[in-house]
């Protein structure tokens, strides 16, 4: 009995020796690109969730400001500015690279502090946008970054 493989079998295994390395070299960049895209999309969702949470916290603060403060335009304006500061601090704490664009606080349809003295709002709203940049530096988000908007409305509990 002959235990050696035939020359045809030896030739076919000889040519198969580097195929796995070539397949790995061709598919590895594609696999890395898909992983980076997944991380980037997860980062977008994380920034959006963070922005919504900051808007919710600021709106919750505005909805619990006392009625006597909301009746005075200067105090209502100060409460609106404090809500803006809550947003700035929360965004800076969790994502220092994000830039806050438009930042507005509303009591009903006007800005907080813009209502007539002695009136109390029925709703409070916080609206702002941030610019998110790619944390890995792989995907070009443009000069101004990827805009993410957050908007949260709550009923004023003083009514």
Buried (B, 14 or more C-beta within 10 A) or exposed (E): EEEEEEEEEEEEEEEEEEEEEEEEEEEEEEEEEEEBEEBBEEBBEBBBEBBBBBBBBBBBBBBEBEEEBBBBBEBBBBBBEBBBEBBBEBBEEBBEEBBBBEBBBBBBEEBBBBBEEEEBBEBBBBBBBBBBBBBEEEBEBEEEBBEBBBBBEBEBEBE
